Amino acid sequence: MSKLNIRNHPKIDNVFISGSFENPKLYTKNLVPGKQVYGEKLIKRNGKEYREWNPYQSKLAAILINQPKTNFLKQGKNCLYLGAASGTTVSHFSDILENGVIYAVEFAERSMRQLIQNTAERKNVIPILGDARHPIEYAKNIFTEIDLIYQDIAQPNQAEIAVKNCKYYLQDKGILILAIKSQSIDSVSKSKKVYKEEQKTLEKGGLDILESINIHQYAENHLVLIGRKKPI
């Protein structure tokens, strides 16, 4: 472990890697030193503390392992996170977008309690108890422009929910990252058909699809679509 070489990711701001770029381990610099969120390893190097980022526990890490062409993670960006759960990926967003704000929307009260506990010391995270299907309901809790929407929810109308939130919150040319779980939409139809229909919904809703990323290796039956909101 003493020989572990943690260094800047060559393409993504405020993300760090060890090992080869083709098969890396991912890390973020801990915004709250000494604190774990989900049992992740904490590693100190050159006076800084890093959190190991497991792609099997965070779909965002799985996306980055697949080397997306779109650079959507930049310090100071503001993110609306739909389906925040207990805050595993939210906490890494917090590390990366350290000068921005992460609005973390979660519907389940039990998960919300865990989210609040896990992000209490992270001043750039605002937990919101809300239903992503009704974006107007949490408008009073959002007080900045939104540059990025990240959605990871198990609902049958995932793309429709994303479009509603993009129309209401995402600024023109802002980025949407939608993690589609095909089995939550249709447990009978083939995954490829489900993904195609969801992409059509996004395109009809005013988004240009920039790329799709298969993360089945880390999250079964999941495909990620990255889109950009068209200017009105």
Summary of the structure (lengths in Angstrom):
residues: 232
radius of gyration: 17.1
end to end distance: 51.6
largest distance: 52.8
contacts: 737
relative contact order: 0.13
helix: 28%
strand: 30%
